[in-house]
Amino acid sequence: MNNAPFITDDTIVFGLLMLLLAFVFYTSNVKEGFWKKFYVVFPSLLMCYLLPSIFSSLNIISPEWSEINETGEVITKKSSIYFVASRYLLPAALVLMTLSIDLKAMFTLGPKALIMFFTGTIGVIIGAPLAVLIVSIFSPETVGGAGFDAVWRGLSTVAGSWIGGGANQAAMLEVFKYNQEKYGAMVLVDIVVANIWMAVLLFGIGKKEKIDKWLKADNSSIDELKDKMTAYSDNVSRNPSLTDLMVILGIAFSAVGLSHWGSNSLSDLLKANFEIVNDPTSFASTFGDRFFWMVTFATALGIAFSFTKLKQYEGAGASKIGSVFIYILVASIGMKMDLGSVLSNPGLLIVGLIWMAIHVLLLVIVAKLIRAPYFFLAVGSKANIGGAASAPIVASAFHPSLASVGVLLAVFGYVIGTYGALLAAFLMEIAAPV
């Protein structure tokens, strides 16, 4: 099987992604005519996400593909762009975007962020069996199966991913031993449905004032934090010199290096000395995940730097450079979304869409009841569904200083992801047709 995209060279693909980002930013800055009207409907962040997905859907670029070598063997190849963006640029962005944070002011945001996060978690847990139950009424074969082919076993991996992340997903695959040959369909459900919801959230950011008005939300704490951060940035703002830019990049990528060194060392140490960390059924398995520690270390370093004179480099554009890295990550995530795959497995995708709809409905109901701003709804959801790779993207779209809110909530998701997914799996087993 040969499904190689038109462009397979990562250097060319990266150039294309940067061109698409430049196009979006240039056109979104046009103050009149067609483009002004266009971006009123489609926010620029959404287009940074959708344009790469369109190119991927047309097979011009691809995150992964198969090729037949000279001996007739099928080999799998994949782009490294997302890996580089998530392992190098994401931690750098987290450091730069938390460099000027006022930690005391952030704590004044109150409990609504945590309430919305845990609401999102509950939505995933109860949405799983309800989706299975609903689909079993008109298509029991879609959610049926016996033994290790039972669909609920496969869907448990989606629950792990949607509450925590990749480590929790892998844990569920290990625990329930779902048929590996069928596992690809579950990955598809995870990626497609999660990316559709990501697109909806990004679209909603452009309408956040209207949404907040409908929710009767109190934005005062968020606005106060944003105003404080903006005032500080304006106060220390200066025309950055070459020295400033080099120091900013030095801060960012030395922190990336420290984060990777710390995460590798700590995860290996914990795995070597604590058997519970190697147990995929335990919540402690998260602490053996290098990505988890990388994000944690990067965020901690950024917060630590915010108590030093390094904070002043915000005036030279530290958060702006961090935002550049975030947008590159957005484009690389968009590249993973194949719009054509939406209809490739309609049965399981319907399960996923119903599941996600229940998650969203619960979030909206609770947000309405407690008058939580759209910011807390969006970030609380993405801290579950997407984790540390997506939550800061959504949070920073509201304001760069809020990126760390998304990361801190995502950390909660990693910790409770395994147990939440185990509960969801138990409920799905009960709901599944015999």
N, C-alpha and C positions, 0 to 999 in steps of 0.2 A: 504493500500500500504506500503510495507516494502522494502526500497532501501538502507538500512544501509550499509556503507562501511565495509571492513574487519577490519579496526582499527577505533574505535570510541573514544578511550581515548586520550584526548589532550596531556597528558604527553608523551605518546608513539609516537603520531604524531609529536610532537615537536622534540623528539629525532631523529626520522627518517629524518625530514627536516634538522637538524643540521648535521646528517651523510651525507646527500646528498651534503650539502654545503662543508663539509670537503673533500668529494670525489672530487668535482669539483676543489677546490683550490689545492689539492695535485696533481691531474693529470695535471692540467694546468701549474704547476710549473716544470713538467718533460721537460727537455731540448732537448730530442732526441726521435726518433722513432715515433710510431703511435700517441701518445697524442700530440706531438708537431705539427704534421700535422693536427690533428683533431681540435685543438683550433685556428689554422690559419683560418679555415673555420667557426667554431662555437665559438664565443667569450665566455669566462667563465661566464660573467654576463648573457648572453642568456641562458646558460645551468643551471644556478642557478634558472632561471625562468621556463624553460621547463621541467626539471626533476620532480619537484613537480606536474606540470600539467599532466604529463604522469601517475604518480601514482594516481592522482585524476580521470583521464579518465578511468583507470582500476578499479575504485571503491575500491582501497586499502585504500585511505583516501578520505575525502570529506569535503567541507566547510559547507554543509547543507544536511540533509536527513530526511526521514519520517520513523516512526516506529509505529507499532500497539501495544498498551498496553494491559494489561490483560482484560480490559473491552471491547476491540475491537475498541477503539477510536484511530484515527490516530493523532499522535502528531509529530510536527516538531522539530527537534533538529539541532543545528549547533555548529561548532567549534568556540572557542573563540580566536584562535591563531591570526587571522588577526586583531581582535579588540585590543588585547594586543599590537601587533606589531605597529599598526597605532596610538594608543592612548598613549602608554608608550615609545616604542623604537623610533618611528619617531620624536617626539619632542626632545628626548634626543640626537638623531643623529643631528638634526638641530642645537642644541646648541653647540655640540662638533665640528661640521664641520664649524661653523661660528666663533668659538672662536678666530681663528688666522687671520680672514679676514682683508684685508686692504680695508676699505670702499671707500677711495679716489680712489684707483687703480681700484676698481670694476666699478666706474662711468666712467672710461676711456674706457670701452667696447663700448661706443657709442650707437647710436640709433637703430642699426640693430636688437638688441634683441627685442625691442618693435615693430619694423616693422614686424618681423616674427611672433610675438605673435598675433598681430591684423590681419595679413594675415591668420593665422590659424583660427581665429574667423570668419572672412568673409567667409573662405572656408566652415565652418560648416553651416553658415547661407544660403549661396547660394547653397551649395551642397544638402541641404534637399529638396527644391522644384525640383531641377534638377533630383535627384534620383527618386522622386515620378513620375515625368513626363516621364522619360525614361522607368521605369518599367510599367507604365500605358499603354504604347504602345503595349506590348506583354502579359501583365498579369494585366488587370485593377482591377480584383477582389482582388489582393494582396494589393493594396493601396487604395481600395475603402471603402465601409461602409457608413452607415448613422447615424445621431444623435451622441450619445455618444460612438457608436461602430466605428465611422470613424477612419481609421488608422492614418490619419494626427494628430489627437488628441494624440494618443499613441506615435507617433514619436516626438511630441513636448517635451516629457519627456526625450527622448534620446538627443535632442538638448540642453536641460537644463543641462544634465549631461556632454555633450561634450564641452560645453563652460565654465561652472562653475564647479558644483559638485553636491553632493547629495541634498543639500538644494534647489538648482535651479531646480533639477529634481522633487523634491517633490512639489515645487511651481507650475510647469507646470501641474502636476497631479491634483492639487487642482483647478487650473484655468480652465482647459478644461474638467475636470470630465470624463476622459476616463474610459471605462468599466473595473472595477477592476479585473474581472475574466479573462480578456485578457491581463492585464498589464504585466504578467510574460513573455510573448513573447517579449515585448519591453525591459525588463530587460536583457533578453537573447541576443538580438541584441546588446545592449549597451556593455555588458561584453565581448561577443565573438569577435565582430569586434574591439573593443578597445584593447583587449588583442592580437589579431593577429597583429595589427599595432605596439603594444609595442614590440612584438617579432621581427618584421622587423626592428624597430629602433635600438634595441639592437644588432641585426646582423650587421646593418650598422656602429655601433661604431667601430667594428673590421676592417672596411674598410674606416674609416674616412679620411685617407690621400688621397686615390684614389678619394673619393667623393669630397673632398675639391679641389683637382686638377682639376676635371671636372667642378666644380662651379667657378673655378678661384678665390677662396675665399682668403680674406686677414685675416690671423689668428694672425697678429702681436699683437693686443691688448689682445687676449686670452692667447697667449704664454707668453707675458710680465707679465700678472697677475699670471699665473702658475709658471713662473720662480721666480718671487718675493716671492710667497708663499713657494715654495720649498727651496729657499735660506734661508728664515727665519726659516723654520722647521729644516734645516740642521744646522743652526747657534746655535739653542737652544736645539738641539737633545742630549738626554742623555739616559742612561740605566734606565728605570723606576723602582723605588722602589715600595714596597707594599704600602707605604704611598702615593706615586704619583698616583697609580691606584685607591686607595680609595678616594682620593681628586677629581680625575677626575669623578668618578662615583657619588660622592657627589654633584659636580657641576651640572652634567647632570640631575640627578633625583630630586634634589631640585628644579631645573628650571622646570622640568616636573610638579612637584607638584604646583609650583607657576603659571605655565601656565594654568593648569586645574582650580585652584582656581580663577584666573583672568578671564578665559573664562566663567566659570559658573556664577560668580558674575556679570560680565558685560552684558552677554546675558540676564540673568534674569532681571537685572536692566532696560535694554533697552526695553525688552518686557513689563515690568510693567508700564513704563512711556511714551512710544511712540507707539501709535496705528499703525503707519506706518510700524513699525518693524514686527507687527503681520499680516500685509497685504501681502499675498503671491504674489500678482501681482506687488508689489513694489520692486525696487532694494534694498531698505533698509531692506528687509526680510533677506538678507544675514547676517546682523549684529546681528541677533538673533540666528545664528547658532554657537553652541559651538565649533565645529571642526575648523571653520574659525578662531575664536579667539584664540584657542589653538595653532594653527600653527603660527599665527601672534605674540602672546606673546613669544613663544619659539624662533622664529627668532629674535625678538627684544632683548630678553635677551642675546642671543648669540652675537649679534652685540654690545650690551652694555658691555659685558664682554671683548670684543676684545680691549676696550680702557683701560683695567685694567691690573694688573700684572698676572691675571689668564690666559692671552694670552700665557704666557710662558709654560703652561702645554701642548701646542702643541708639545713641545720637548720631552715630556714623552709619546706621542702617543695618544693625545686626538682625532684627526681626524681618526686615525686607529680604535679606539674603536667605534666611530660614524659610520664608514664604516661597521663594524661588524653588528651593529644594522640595517643599511640600507639593507644589504644582507639578514638578517632574514626577513625583510619586503618584499623583492623581492620574497623570497621563499613562504611567506604566500599569496602574490598576485598570484603567479603561481599556488598555490593550488586551487584557485578559478576558474581556467580555465579548463573546461572539453572539451577536443578535440573532443569527440564523439558528443557533442551538436552542432557542426558546421553544420551538415547536418540535424538537427532535424526540422528546420523550414526554408527550402531553400528560399522561396519567400521573406520573410522579411529580411533574411540574405543577399540576393542579393541587396535589397534596401540599407541596411547598408554598404555593401562593395562598392557599386557605390558611395554612399555618402562620405565614407572615401577616396575613390580614387580621388574625386574632391577636397577634402580638401588637400590631399597630392600633387596633380598636381599643385594647386595654390601655395602652399608653394615652390615647386621646381622651378616654373617659376619665382617667386619673388626673391628667393635666387640666382638664376642664374643672374637675372637682376641687383641686388644690390651687387652681389658677397659676399653674406653672408655665413659664415662657416657652416658646417654641425651641429656644436654645437647649433647655434641659430635656425636652422630649427628644430632639434630634441626637444630642450627644449621649443621653441615657440609652437610646436604642443602639447607636453605633458602637458604644463601649461593650455591648453584648455582641451584636452582629457586625463583625469586622475587627473588633479589638483595637490594639494599639496602632495598627496600620491605617485604620480608617477614622477612628474617633478624633484624633488631633486635626485631621483634614477638615472634618465638619465643624469642629470647635473653632479652628482658626479662621474659617470663612466668616464667622461672626466678628471676630477680632483676634489678631495674632496672640495677644496676651492670654487668651482663653484656651490655647492648645493644650496646656498642661492639665486642665480640668478633664479633658477627654482621656488623656493618658492615665491619670490617677484612677478614674472610673474603670478603665479597661483592665487595670491591674486587679481590681476586685473580681472582674469577670474570669480572669485566668485562675484565680484561687478557688472560686466556687464552681467553675465550669464542669469539672468531672462529676461532682455530686449532683448538680442540677441536671446534667445529661442522664445520669443513672436513674434519677427519679422520673424523668421524661420517658426513658426507655421502659421502665416498669409499667407506667400508665399506658404506653402504646401497646405493650404486650397484652394487657387486659382488653384494650379497645379493638385490637386486630381480629378479623374474622377467623374462625377456627377452620 
